Amino acid sequence: MSDVLATIDQVSREADAELALVRDADQLEQFRVKYLSAKGKVAQLMTLLGQVPKDQKPVVGQRANAVKLHVREGYDGKKIGIEQFASAGEVPIDVTEPGKPPRLGNRHILTRVIDELADLFGRMGFARAAGPEVEDEFHNFVALNIAASHPARDPLDNFYLARSRPDSPMRLLRTQTSTVQIRVMETTRPPIRVVIPGRVYRPDTHDQTHLSMFHQLEALVVDRGVTMIDLKSTVMQFVQAYFGPATRVRFRPSFFPFTEPSAEVDVWFDRAGGKGRWIELGGCGMVHPNVFRSVNIDADEFSGWAFGFGVERIAMRKYGVEDIRSFVENDVRFLQQF
């Protein structure tokens, strides 16, 4: 009889162990079929009565019934627990299981590039400045020597905002970070040496190299004796420090109302298959005397230079990105590369 009782106890222990591992309704049903169905292990315990003498059958039967009751109570308790979790919209958690390592996020590639550029120019002695993205016409156009008849002021080329009252000043989303140059020069007397990263807005058609909202990195230096040589040497130091000493750079003569003389800066962009091309970083030049007059700086005593480079263009050249739209499409596969 001892062997029969040991078998009954073994079934009880196996049922307890398997029930402890049940986590959902499907697993619980598998447990029920295995142990509590008509052909389950608990029901089969009654067949053991045939293996013992008649006088021992009551003891074996009582033990088998006790195990059946024990397993049934465990099953019912587990079923109630699973149903309660399901009704609360939760999944049972086994705190003894190994935890899943969290997936840590990282800064957007453009944020990283802006911080890298600000840090680079910080080591060159530039302070960081910022200004509002919603501007008035004085800071966005007038103080930058952009005449009322200039095509850059056309409503089709700007994001003008509706006026709250007919007599309210016209406002717009800034088209360049040069507006912060004006604000810095209004409140700070020379010498001035600042770098200005920020968003700008232009209603451009989106394509491989253009967006209607993008980022610029502006720099401004104002002091006595500042020349075009200072501008070019600073730009070359920046390009070679950020892209590498072998980077090809070219300066092209250009025109901007707020600088004279003016130039545009391009860097060579190597592409897959050996088909490279020049990528425009932005414009630069010597601050126009009319800009100094608008902020009450003596143009006979002070001179200065400024540039405005596209951050997306810099990031494209730095990391080999061929389509500027990749930065704003929020494709995780793209963002995870950085």
C-alpha positions as CSV (number, residue, x, y, z in Angstrom):
1,M,0.0,0.0,0.0
2,S,2.9,2.3,0.7
3,D,3.8,2.4,-3.1
4,V,0.2,3.3,-4.0
5,L,0.1,6.2,-1.4
6,A,3.5,7.4,-2.7
7,T,2.1,7.5,-6.3
8,I,-0.9,9.5,-5.1
9,D,1.3,12.0,-3.3
10,Q,3.6,12.3,-6.3
11,V,0.6,13.2,-8.5
12,S,-0.3,15.9,-5.9
13,R,3.2,17.4,-6.0
14,E,3.4,17.4,-9.8
15,A,0.0,19.1,-10.0
16,D,1.1,21.8,-7.5
17,A,4.4,22.4,-9.4
18,E,2.7,22.7,-12.8
19,L,-0.1,24.9,-11.5
20,A,2.5,27.4,-10.1
21,L,3.8,27.9,-13.7
22,V,0.4,28.6,-15.2
23,R,0.2,32.3,-16.4
24,D,-2.9,32.6,-18.6
25,A,-6.2,31.0,-19.4
26,D,-4.8,28.8,-22.2
27,Q,-2.2,27.2,-19.9
28,L,-4.9,26.8,-17.2
29,E,-7.1,24.8,-19.6
30,Q,-4.2,22.6,-20.5
31,F,-3.7,21.9,-16.8
32,R,-7.4,21.1,-16.3
33,V,-7.4,18.6,-19.1
34,K,-4.2,16.9,-17.9
35,Y,-5.3,16.6,-14.2
36,L,-9.0,17.2,-13.7
37,S,-10.7,15.8,-16.9
38,A,-12.4,12.4,-16.9
39,K,-9.2,10.8,-18.2
40,G,-6.9,13.1,-16.2
41,K,-4.2,12.0,-13.8
42,V,-6.4,12.8,-10.7
43,A,-9.3,10.7,-12.0
44,Q,-6.9,7.9,-12.8
45,L,-5.9,7.7,-9.1
46,M,-9.1,5.7,-8.4
47,T,-7.8,2.9,-10.6
48,L,-5.1,2.3,-7.9
49,L,-7.8,0.8,-5.7
50,G,-7.6,-2.4,-7.6
51,Q,-3.9,-2.7,-6.6
52,V,-4.6,-2.9,-2.8
53,P,-6.4,-5.4,-0.5
54,K,-10.0,-4.8,0.4
55,D,-9.3,-3.7,3.9
56,Q,-6.9,-1.0,2.6
57,K,-9.2,0.4,0.0
58,P,-10.8,3.0,2.3
59,V,-7.4,4.5,3.2
60,V,-6.4,4.7,-0.5
61,G,-9.8,6.1,-1.5
62,Q,-9.7,8.8,1.2
63,R,-6.1,9.8,0.1
64,A,-7.1,10.0,-3.6
65,N,-10.2,12.0,-2.8
66,A,-8.2,14.4,-0.7
67,V,-5.7,15.0,-3.6
68,K,-8.6,15.5,-6.0
69,L,-10.1,18.1,-3.7
70,H,-6.7,19.8,-3.2
71,V,-6.0,20.0,-6.9
72,R,-9.5,21.3,-7.7
73,E,-9.2,24.0,-5.1
74,G,-5.9,25.1,-6.5
75,Y,-7.3,25.1,-10.0
76,D,-10.3,27.2,-8.9
77,G,-8.1,29.7,-7.1
78,K,-5.8,30.1,-10.1
79,K,-8.8,30.6,-12.4
80,I,-10.2,33.4,-10.2
81,G,-6.8,35.1,-10.2
82,I,-6.4,35.0,-14.0
83,E,-9.9,36.2,-14.6
84,Q,-9.3,39.2,-12.2
85,F,-6.2,40.2,-14.1
86,A,-7.9,39.8,-17.4
87,S,-10.8,42.0,-16.3
88,A,-8.4,44.7,-15.2
89,G,-6.6,44.6,-18.5
90,E,-3.4,43.4,-16.9
91,V,-1.2,40.4,-17.5
92,P,0.1,38.4,-14.5
93,I,3.7,39.1,-13.8
94,D,6.2,36.6,-12.4
95,V,8.5,38.8,-10.4
96,T,11.0,35.9,-10.3
97,E,11.6,36.0,-14.1
98,P,14.6,37.9,-15.4
99,G,13.8,41.5,-16.3
100,K,13.9,42.9,-19.8
101,P,16.7,45.5,-20.4
102,P,15.1,48.9,-21.2
103,R,15.6,50.3,-24.7
104,L,17.2,53.7,-24.1
105,G,16.5,56.5,-26.5
106,N,19.0,59.1,-27.7
107,R,19.0,62.6,-28.9
108,H,17.8,63.4,-32.4
109,I,20.7,63.6,-34.9
110,L,20.0,67.3,-35.6
111,T,20.1,68.1,-31.9
112,R,23.4,66.3,-31.6
113,V,24.9,68.2,-34.5
114,I,23.7,71.5,-33.1
115,D,25.3,70.8,-29.8
116,E,28.5,69.6,-31.5
117,L,28.7,72.8,-33.5
118,A,28.0,75.0,-30.5
119,D,30.7,73.2,-28.6
120,L,33.2,73.6,-31.4
121,F,32.6,77.3,-31.8
122,G,32.6,77.6,-28.0
123,R,36.2,76.4,-28.0
124,M,36.9,79.1,-30.6
125,G,35.6,81.8,-28.2
126,F,32.0,82.2,-29.4
127,A,29.2,82.6,-26.9
128,R,25.8,81.0,-27.7
129,A,22.8,83.3,-28.3
130,A,19.1,82.7,-29.1
131,G,16.0,84.7,-30.1
132,P,12.3,84.4,-30.9
133,E,11.0,82.4,-33.8
134,V,8.1,84.7,-34.4
135,E,9.5,88.0,-35.5
136,D,8.5,91.5,-36.6
137,E,9.4,93.0,-39.9
138,F,12.0,95.3,-38.4
139,H,14.2,92.5,-37.1
140,N,13.6,90.1,-40.1
141,F,13.9,92.6,-42.9
142,V,14.3,96.4,-42.2
143,A,17.4,96.1,-39.8
144,L,18.9,93.6,-42.2
145,N,18.9,96.1,-45.1
146,I,16.1,94.3,-47.0
147,A,14.1,96.9,-48.7
148,A,10.3,96.9,-48.9
149,S,10.5,96.1,-52.6
150,H,12.9,93.2,-52.2
151,P,11.4,89.9,-53.4
152,A,12.4,88.2,-50.1
153,R,9.5,90.1,-48.5
154,D,6.9,88.7,-50.9
155,P,4.0,87.1,-49.0
156,L,4.5,84.0,-51.1
157,D,8.0,83.6,-49.8
158,N,7.2,84.0,-46.1
159,F,4.9,82.6,-43.4
160,Y,3.2,85.8,-42.3
161,L,0.8,85.6,-39.3
162,A,-2.7,87.0,-39.2
163,R,-3.0,90.2,-37.3
164,S,-5.0,90.3,-34.1
165,R,-6.1,93.9,-34.9
166,P,-5.8,96.0,-38.0
167,D,-3.3,98.3,-36.4
168,S,-1.1,95.4,-35.0
169,P,2.4,95.2,-36.4
170,M,2.9,92.5,-39.1
171,R,4.6,89.4,-37.7
172,L,6.0,86.3,-39.4
173,L,8.0,83.1,-38.7
174,R,11.6,84.2,-39.0
175,T,13.2,83.3,-42.3
176,Q,16.8,83.3,-41.0
177,T,18.7,83.4,-37.7
178,S,20.2,86.7,-38.7
179,T,17.3,88.3,-36.8
180,V,19.1,87.3,-33.6
181,Q,22.2,89.2,-34.9
182,I,20.1,92.4,-34.7
183,R,18.8,91.6,-31.2
184,V,22.4,90.9,-30.0
185,M,23.8,94.1,-31.5
186,E,20.9,96.1,-30.0
187,T,21.7,95.0,-26.5
188,T,25.5,94.4,-26.6
189,R,28.3,96.7,-27.6
190,P,31.3,95.4,-29.5
191,P,33.4,93.3,-29.3
192,I,30.7,90.7,-30.1
193,R,31.4,87.0,-30.9
194,V,28.3,84.8,-30.9
195,V,27.0,81.7,-32.5
196,I,23.3,81.3,-33.0
197,P,21.6,77.9,-33.8
198,G,17.9,77.8,-34.4
199,R,14.8,76.9,-36.5
200,V,13.8,79.0,-39.5
201,Y,10.9,78.8,-41.9
202,R,10.5,79.3,-45.6
203,P,7.7,78.0,-47.9
204,D,10.1,76.0,-50.0
205,T,9.0,73.0,-52.0
206,H,10.2,69.9,-50.2
207,D,12.8,68.0,-52.2
208,Q,16.2,66.2,-51.6
209,T,17.9,69.4,-50.3
210,H,15.0,71.7,-49.2
211,L,12.5,71.8,-46.4
212,S,10.0,74.5,-45.3
213,M,11.3,74.3,-41.7
214,F,15.0,73.7,-41.1
215,H,17.8,74.8,-38.9
216,Q,20.5,77.4,-39.3
217,L,23.8,78.0,-37.5
218,E,24.5,81.8,-37.5
219,A,27.8,83.3,-36.4
220,L,28.5,87.0,-35.8
221,V,31.8,88.8,-35.0
222,V,32.0,92.6,-34.5
223,D,35.1,94.4,-33.4
224,R,37.7,96.8,-34.6
225,G,39.8,95.7,-37.6
226,V,37.7,92.7,-38.6
227,T,38.3,91.7,-42.2
228,M,37.2,89.1,-44.8
229,I,40.4,87.2,-44.1
230,D,39.1,86.6,-40.5
231,L,35.8,85.3,-41.9
232,K,37.4,82.9,-44.3
233,S,40.0,81.6,-41.8
234,T,37.3,81.0,-39.3
235,V,35.1,79.1,-41.8
236,M,38.1,77.0,-42.9
237,Q,39.0,76.2,-39.3
238,F,35.4,75.1,-38.7
239,V,35.1,73.0,-41.8
240,Q,38.4,71.2,-41.3
241,A,37.8,70.7,-37.6
242,Y,34.3,69.2,-38.1
243,F,34.6,67.4,-41.4
244,G,38.3,66.6,-41.5
245,P,41.5,68.4,-42.7
246,A,41.1,66.9,-46.2
247,T,37.6,68.4,-46.8
248,R,37.3,70.3,-50.1
249,V,35.8,73.8,-49.7
250,R,35.0,76.6,-52.1
251,F,33.8,80.2,-51.7
252,R,31.6,81.6,-54.5
253,P,30.9,85.4,-54.8
254,S,27.3,86.1,-54.0
255,F,24.9,88.9,-52.9
256,F,23.0,89.4,-49.7
257,P,21.4,92.7,-48.7
258,F,22.9,92.5,-45.2
259,T,26.6,91.7,-46.1
260,E,29.0,93.3,-48.5
261,P,31.1,91.7,-49.9
262,S,29.2,88.4,-49.8
263,A,30.0,84.8,-50.6
264,E,28.5,81.3,-50.5
265,V,30.4,78.3,-49.0
266,D,30.2,74.8,-50.5
267,V,31.8,71.6,-49.4
268,W,32.3,68.5,-51.5
269,F,29.9,65.7,-50.8
270,D,31.1,62.2,-51.7
271,R,28.3,59.9,-52.8
272,A,27.9,56.2,-53.3
273,G,29.4,55.0,-56.6
274,G,32.0,57.8,-56.7
275,K,29.5,60.4,-58.0
276,G,30.2,63.4,-55.7
277,R,28.7,66.8,-55.7
278,W,29.1,70.2,-54.1
279,I,26.7,70.9,-51.2
280,E,26.0,74.5,-50.2
281,L,26.4,75.1,-46.5
282,G,25.2,78.7,-46.6
283,G,26.1,82.4,-47.1
284,C,28.6,84.7,-45.4
285,G,30.1,88.1,-45.8
286,M,31.1,91.3,-44.1
287,V,28.3,93.1,-42.2
288,H,26.8,95.8,-44.3
289,P,27.2,99.4,-42.9
290,N,23.4,99.9,-43.1
291,V,22.9,97.0,-40.7
292,F,25.3,98.7,-38.2
293,R,23.4,101.9,-38.5
294,S,20.1,100.2,-37.7
295,V,21.5,99.1,-34.3
296,N,23.5,102.3,-33.6
297,I,27.0,100.9,-34.1
298,D,29.5,103.2,-35.7
299,A,30.4,101.6,-39.0
300,D,33.6,103.8,-39.3
301,E,34.9,102.4,-36.0
302,F,33.8,98.8,-36.1
303,S,33.5,96.1,-38.8
304,G,32.2,92.6,-38.6
305,W,31.4,89.4,-40.5
306,A,28.6,86.9,-40.3
307,F,27.6,83.6,-41.8
308,G,24.4,81.5,-41.8
309,F,24.9,77.8,-42.5
310,G,22.2,75.1,-42.8
311,V,22.5,72.5,-40.0
312,E,20.8,69.9,-42.1
313,R,23.3,70.4,-44.9
314,I,26.2,70.1,-42.4
315,A,24.7,66.9,-41.0
316,M,24.2,65.5,-44.5
317,R,27.8,66.1,-45.3
318,K,29.0,64.8,-42.0
319,Y,27.0,61.5,-41.9
320,G,26.5,60.8,-45.6
321,V,22.8,61.5,-45.7
322,E,21.6,62.0,-49.2
323,D,18.0,63.2,-48.6
324,I,17.2,66.1,-46.2
325,R,13.7,64.7,-45.7
326,S,15.1,61.8,-43.8
327,F,15.6,64.0,-40.8
328,V,11.9,64.7,-40.3
329,E,10.2,61.5,-41.4
330,N,10.8,59.9,-38.0
331,D,11.7,56.6,-39.5
332,V,13.2,54.7,-36.5
333,R,15.4,52.6,-38.8
334,F,17.1,55.9,-39.9
335,L,17.3,57.5,-36.5
336,Q,18.8,54.4,-34.8
337,Q,21.8,54.7,-37.0
338,F,23.0,57.6,-35.0
